[in-house]
Amino acid sequence: MNGNVIVGQSGGPTSVINSSLVGVFQGAKRAGCGKIYGMRNGLEGLLQERYVELNDCIKNDLDIEILKRTPSSFLGTCRYKLPHYEKDSAVYEKLFAILKKLDIKHFFYIGGNDSMDTIKKLAEYASKINSDITFMGVPKTIDNDLDKTDHTPGYGSAAKYVASAMKEIILDTDTYTTDSITIVEIMGRNAGWLTASAALARTEDCTGPDLIYLPETPFSYDKFVSDILEVKKHKSSAIIALSEGIRNADGQYICETQKGDMKLDVFGHKMLGETALFLSDMVGKDTGMKSRGIVFSTLQRCASHIVSRRDITEAYDAGATAVAAALAGETGKMVIFKRISNDPYKVFTETHDIGDIANVEKTVPKEWITQNGTYVSQEFIDYARPLIIGELTPFMVDGLPRHLTIE
């Protein structure tokens, strides 16, 4: 018996985060672990002693396959900022008392950067008190901004959605001969990986977006209008993809110039949004042309009907690898992907010290952004294209996809 296991999900959901949960669940079952608990709403829920036994929720092979295809966080998520144990040891004492009560030997957290910071703090505290519990991070984020890993589960499927939706928008817009400007806002605070994936829409049957703006490059409104007018010399419609987190040379978010003081989340991040709507209104007034803003918002992270098979498979592998590493005695680590080649696409998984990953943000390399800051290079295309390959069809019931939820 390898002891009891607990797993939680944290931060923004993705369309494949539950595949990582299945990887942990099946990996633990096959390894002969005891009870497998799931935190309801992550660490925040666990501190309230809200959890379930996953064997009661995932009962058969059909449940497994449906759960792999279910978007969002099956267990519920949270955005809970764990304080450092030197500032608030009471939280840690309470948490470790709960883990002792459940006889937990292995703790898994599926999440992004802030979640990896949580794993780092818990592993450090466990070492301080000589606890034998292992703490492992399972990567997840559509932003693809976790360091030390080639890419992050969740990104490939979100990129597939973005590129597919861009193709559909372009086809719809090109139907008309009317002069028009369409500005599409894509998630990405400080890293433009997801917005860059709009370039994948440039295929033999689609021109792709005309302009792409990432937060890695300072944004100038005057240059933006000039770039659009240059596009308009050659075609009636201009299609632009831009990150919600684009900012001017002073470091101010463009949406912040409209909203003024912005609300902060529990981690101190400014809550962005409506950049495309703001710019569309301005450009329409300044050019006199029809201008439309489109905000993908949560659609890009929950579109499991167009999930990447490769992404969902790798998400599962990340969960299973974390279990194997924990049972081998590893702790304070995160599963990472190492790429061997693009064509043919080859990767392998290993683990890396969480201390090198937590609170580090990986951005799009400068050399993968064109010199004028309005597109991405072929190197990015070669990197991203393999991540969107393959499909996994949902189980359809009465014309709609079937999902698994906790009753």
Solvent accessible surface area in square Angstrom, and as a share of the most:
residue,aa,sasa,rsa
1,M,189,0.84
2,N,61,0.31
3,G,13,0.13
4,N,21,0.11
5,V,1,0.00
6,I,0,0.00
7,V,0,0.00
8,G,0,0.00
9,Q,0,0.00
10,S,9,0.06
11,G,12,0.12
12,G,15,0.14
13,P,18,0.11
14,T,1,0.00
15,S,6,0.04
16,V,1,0.00
17,I,2,0.01
18,N,0,0.00
19,S,0,0.00
20,S,1,0.01
21,L,0,0.00
22,V,0,0.00
23,G,0,0.00
24,V,0,0.00
25,F,5,0.02
26,Q,31,0.14
27,G,15,0.14
28,A,0,0.00
29,K,105,0.45
30,R,175,0.64
31,A,39,0.30
32,G,37,0.36
33,C,14,0.08
34,G,21,0.21
35,K,100,0.42
36,I,2,0.01
37,Y,16,0.06
38,G,0,0.00
39,M,0,0.00
40,R,66,0.24
41,N,45,0.23
42,G,0,0.00
43,L,1,0.01
44,E,70,0.31
45,G,0,0.00
46,L,0,0.00
47,L,18,0.09
48,Q,107,0.47
49,E,77,0.35
50,R,95,0.35
51,Y,62,0.23
52,V,31,0.18
53,E,58,0.26
54,L,0,0.00
55,N,68,0.35
56,D,94,0.49
57,C,25,0.15
58,I,6,0.03
59,K,147,0.62
60,N,81,0.42
61,D,112,0.58
62,L,102,0.51
63,D,20,0.11
64,I,10,0.05
65,E,59,0.26
66,I,16,0.08
67,L,0,0.00
68,K,40,0.17
69,R,28,0.10
70,T,8,0.04
71,P,22,0.14
72,S,49,0.32
73,S,14,0.09
74,F,16,0.07
75,L,0,0.00
76,G,16,0.16
77,T,42,0.24
78,C,9,0.05
79,R,116,0.42
80,Y,54,0.21
81,K,102,0.43
82,L,3,0.02
83,P,39,0.25
84,H,60,0.27
85,Y,32,0.12
86,E,139,0.62
87,K,178,0.75
88,D,50,0.26
89,S,51,0.33
90,A,64,0.49
91,V,26,0.15
92,Y,0,0.00
93,E,101,0.45
94,K,106,0.45
95,L,0,0.00
96,F,20,0.08
97,A,61,0.47
98,I,7,0.03
99,L,0,0.00
100,K,168,0.71
101,K,138,0.59
102,L,14,0.07
103,D,76,0.40
104,I,5,0.03
105,K,70,0.30
106,H,18,0.08
107,F,0,0.00
108,F,1,0.00
109,Y,4,0.01
110,I,0,0.00
111,G,0,0.00
112,G,9,0.08
113,N,30,0.15
114,D,40,0.21
115,S,4,0.03
116,M,0,0.00
117,D,18,0.09
118,T,6,0.04
119,I,0,0.00
120,K,55,0.23
121,K,22,0.09
122,L,0,0.00
123,A,15,0.11
124,E,64,0.29
125,Y,15,0.06
126,A,4,0.03
127,S,82,0.53
128,K,128,0.54
129,I,74,0.38
130,N,137,0.70
131,S,33,0.21
132,D,105,0.54
133,I,16,0.08
134,T,12,0.07
135,F,0,0.00
136,M,0,0.00
137,G,0,0.00
138,V,0,0.00
139,P,0,0.00
140,K,10,0.04
141,T,12,0.07
142,I,11,0.06
143,D,41,0.21
144,N,0,0.00
145,D,16,0.08
146,L,0,0.00
147,D,30,0.16
148,K,89,0.38
149,T,5,0.03
150,D,36,0.18
151,H,5,0.02
152,T,1,0.00
153,P,3,0.02
154,G,1,0.01
155,Y,0,0.00
156,G,3,0.03
157,S,4,0.02
158,A,2,0.02
159,A,1,0.00
160,K,21,0.09
161,Y,29,0.11
162,V,0,0.00
163,A,7,0.05
164,S,30,0.19
165,A,11,0.09
166,M,0,0.00
167,K,50,0.21
168,E,116,0.52
169,I,27,0.14
170,I,5,0.02
171,L,113,0.56
172,D,89,0.46
173,T,10,0.06
174,D,72,0.37
175,T,102,0.59
176,Y,137,0.52
177,T,128,0.74
178,T,80,0.47
179,D,74,0.38
180,S,14,0.09
181,I,1,0.00
182,T,1,0.01
183,I,0,0.00
184,V,0,0.00
185,E,4,0.02
186,I,1,0.00
187,M,35,0.16
188,G,2,0.02
189,R,59,0.22
190,N,39,0.20
191,A,3,0.02
192,G,0,0.00
193,W,7,0.02
194,L,1,0.00
195,T,0,0.00
196,A,0,0.00
197,S,0,0.00
198,A,0,0.00
199,A,1,0.01
200,L,3,0.01
201,A,0,0.00
202,R,124,0.45
203,T,48,0.28
204,E,182,0.81
205,D,96,0.50
206,C,13,0.08
207,T,82,0.48
208,G,1,0.01
209,P,0,0.00
210,D,29,0.15
211,L,12,0.06
212,I,2,0.01
213,Y,16,0.06
214,L,4,0.02
215,P,10,0.06
216,E,18,0.08
217,T,38,0.22
218,P,87,0.55
219,F,11,0.04
220,S,53,0.34
221,Y,50,0.19
222,D,113,0.59
223,K,86,0.36
224,F,1,0.00
225,V,22,0.13
226,S,65,0.42
227,D,24,0.12
228,I,0,0.00
229,L,76,0.38
230,E,85,0.38
231,V,21,0.12
232,K,28,0.12
233,K,147,0.62
234,H,147,0.66
235,K,66,0.28
236,S,40,0.26
237,S,4,0.02
238,A,0,0.00
239,I,1,0.01
240,I,0,0.00
241,A,0,0.00
242,L,0,0.00
243,S,0,0.00
244,E,29,0.13
245,G,0,0.00
246,I,0,0.00
247,R,55,0.20
248,N,37,0.19
249,A,91,0.70
250,D,134,0.69
251,G,41,0.40
252,Q,72,0.32
253,Y,20,0.07
254,I,13,0.07
255,C,0,0.00
256,E,21,0.10
257,T,65,0.38
258,Q,91,0.41
259,K,86,0.36
260,G,39,0.38
261,D,147,0.76
262,M,26,0.11
263,K,160,0.68
264,L,103,0.51
265,D,33,0.17
266,V,90,0.52
267,F,40,0.17
268,G,44,0.43
269,H,65,0.29
270,K,69,0.29
271,M,100,0.45
272,L,29,0.14
273,G,13,0.12
274,E,86,0.38
275,T,0,0.00
276,A,0,0.00
277,L,82,0.41
278,F,35,0.14
279,L,1,0.01
280,S,8,0.05
281,D,79,0.41
282,M,62,0.27
283,V,0,0.00
284,G,17,0.16
285,K,152,0.65
286,D,92,0.48
287,T,34,0.20
288,G,69,0.67
289,M,46,0.21
290,K,114,0.48
291,S,29,0.19
292,R,103,0.38
293,G,18,0.17
294,I,45,0.23
295,V,51,0.29
296,F,8,0.03
297,S,52,0.34
298,T,64,0.37
299,L,99,0.49
300,Q,3,0.01
301,R,56,0.21
302,C,50,0.30
303,A,10,0.07
304,S,7,0.04
305,H,118,0.53
306,I,43,0.22
307,V,2,0.01
308,S,0,0.00
309,R,118,0.43
310,R,70,0.26
311,D,5,0.02
312,I,8,0.04
313,T,69,0.40
314,E,13,0.06
315,A,0,0.00
316,Y,36,0.14
317,D,55,0.28
318,A,0,0.00
319,G,0,0.00
320,A,32,0.25
321,T,32,0.18
322,A,0,0.00
323,V,3,0.02
324,A,63,0.49
325,A,9,0.07
326,A,1,0.00
327,L,54,0.27
328,A,83,0.64
329,G,54,0.52
330,E,53,0.24
331,T,61,0.35
332,G,9,0.08
333,K,54,0.23
334,M,0,0.00
335,V,0,0.00
336,I,1,0.00
337,F,2,0.01
338,K,81,0.34
339,R,48,0.17
340,I,116,0.59
341,S,36,0.23
342,N,63,0.32
343,D,135,0.70
344,P,88,0.55
345,Y,37,0.14
346,K,109,0.46
347,V,40,0.23
348,F,93,0.39
349,T,44,0.26
350,E,67,0.30
351,T,31,0.18
352,H,53,0.23
353,D,74,0.39
354,I,5,0.03
355,G,36,0.34
356,D,68,0.35
357,I,0,0.00
358,A,7,0.05
359,N,105,0.54
360,V,59,0.34
361,E,76,0.34
362,K,38,0.16
363,T,57,0.33
364,V,2,0.01
365,P,41,0.26
366,K,134,0.57
367,E,128,0.57
368,W,47,0.16
369,I,18,0.09
370,T,48,0.28
371,Q,198,0.88
372,N,91,0.47
373,G,6,0.06
374,T,9,0.05
375,Y,28,0.11
376,V,9,0.05
377,S,23,0.15
378,Q,111,0.49
379,E,96,0.43
380,F,0,0.00
381,I,27,0.13
382,D,61,0.31
383,Y,16,0.06
384,A,0,0.00
385,R,75,0.27
386,P,13,0.08
387,L,4,0.02
388,I,20,0.10
389,I,84,0.43
390,G,21,0.20
391,E,106,0.48
392,L,19,0.09
393,T,97,0.57
394,P,21,0.13
395,F,75,0.31
396,M,104,0.47
397,V,60,0.34
398,D,144,0.75
399,G,60,0.58
400,L,126,0.62
401,P,45,0.28
402,R,115,0.42
403,H,68,0.30
404,L,28,0.14
405,T,102,0.60
406,I,38,0.19
407,E,211,0.95
